[in-house]
Amino acid sequence: MKTPSKSKTEANPAVPAVPALTVGIDLGDKKHAICVLDAGGAIIDERTITNHRESLRRLSAKHPGARVVMEVGSHSPWI
């Protein structure tokens, strides 16, 4: 009889759990496209923000504890 396989987190406790929110940011010269996903992968917010420190600060303050992933290029070295 085959035993059920363990999930990745059960097999390796070093693998972090899926966070409640993931914020994806595609950085641009003037604007950044953002997409916020819940733990199940459903889109809960999708918009653009300006390329300013204050905009990024507000975004991170709105989603504390979220996983943040970025697509970056040579146009955004200050990030």
Contacts in CASP RR format, 6 or more apart in sequence:
PFRMAT RR
TARGET T0000
AUTHOR 0000-0000-0000
METHOD contacts of the structure
MODEL  1
MKTPSKSKTEANPAVPAVPALTVGIDLGDKKHAICVLDAGGAIIDERTIT
NHRESLRRLSAKHPGARVVMEVGSHSPWI
8 15 0 8 1.000
9 15 0 8 1.000
9 16 0 8 1.000
9 17 0 8 1.000
18 39 0 8 1.000
18 40 0 8 1.000
19 39 0 8 1.000
19 65 0 8 1.000
19 66 0 8 1.000
19 67 0 8 1.000
20 38 0 8 1.000
20 39 0 8 1.000
20 65 0 8 1.000
20 66 0 8 1.000
21 36 0 8 1.000
21 37 0 8 1.000
21 38 0 8 1.000
21 39 0 8 1.000
21 44 0 8 1.000
21 63 0 8 1.000
21 65 0 8 1.000
21 66 0 8 1.000
21 67 0 8 1.000
22 36 0 8 1.000
22 37 0 8 1.000
22 41 0 8 1.000
22 66 0 8 1.000
22 67 0 8 1.000
22 68 0 8 1.000
22 69 0 8 1.000
23 34 0 8 1.000
23 35 0 8 1.000
23 36 0 8 1.000
23 37 0 8 1.000
23 59 0 8 1.000
23 63 0 8 1.000
23 66 0 8 1.000
23 67 0 8 1.000
23 68 0 8 1.000
23 69 0 8 1.000
24 34 0 8 1.000
24 35 0 8 1.000
24 36 0 8 1.000
24 37 0 8 1.000
24 68 0 8 1.000
24 69 0 8 1.000
24 70 0 8 1.000
25 32 0 8 1.000
25 33 0 8 1.000
25 34 0 8 1.000
25 59 0 8 1.000
25 68 0 8 1.000
25 69 0 8 1.000
25 70 0 8 1.000
25 71 0 8 1.000
26 32 0 8 1.000
26 33 0 8 1.000
26 34 0 8 1.000
26 70 0 8 1.000
26 71 0 8 1.000
27 51 0 8 1.000
27 70 0 8 1.000
27 71 0 8 1.000
27 72 0 8 1.000
27 73 0 8 1.000
27 75 0 8 1.000
27 76 0 8 1.000
27 79 0 8 1.000
28 51 0 8 1.000
28 75 0 8 1.000
28 76 0 8 1.000
29 51 0 8 1.000
29 75 0 8 1.000
29 76 0 8 1.000
30 50 0 8 1.000
30 51 0 8 1.000
31 48 0 8 1.000
31 49 0 8 1.000
31 50 0 8 1.000
31 51 0 8 1.000
32 48 0 8 1.000
32 49 0 8 1.000
32 50 0 8 1.000
32 51 0 8 1.000
32 55 0 8 1.000
32 56 0 8 1.000
33 46 0 8 1.000
33 47 0 8 1.000
33 48 0 8 1.000
34 45 0 8 1.000
34 46 0 8 1.000
34 47 0 8 1.000
34 48 0 8 1.000
34 49 0 8 1.000
34 59 0 8 1.000
35 43 0 8 1.000
35 45 0 8 1.000
35 46 0 8 1.000
36 43 0 8 1.000
36 44 0 8 1.000
36 45 0 8 1.000
36 46 0 8 1.000
36 63 0 8 1.000
36 66 0 8 1.000
37 43 0 8 1.000
37 44 0 8 1.000
38 44 0 8 1.000
49 55 0 8 1.000
49 56 0 8 1.000
49 58 0 8 1.000
49 59 0 8 1.000
51 76 0 8 1.000
56 79 0 8 1.000
60 66 0 8 1.000
60 68 0 8 1.000
70 79 0 8 1.000
72 79 0 8 1.000
END
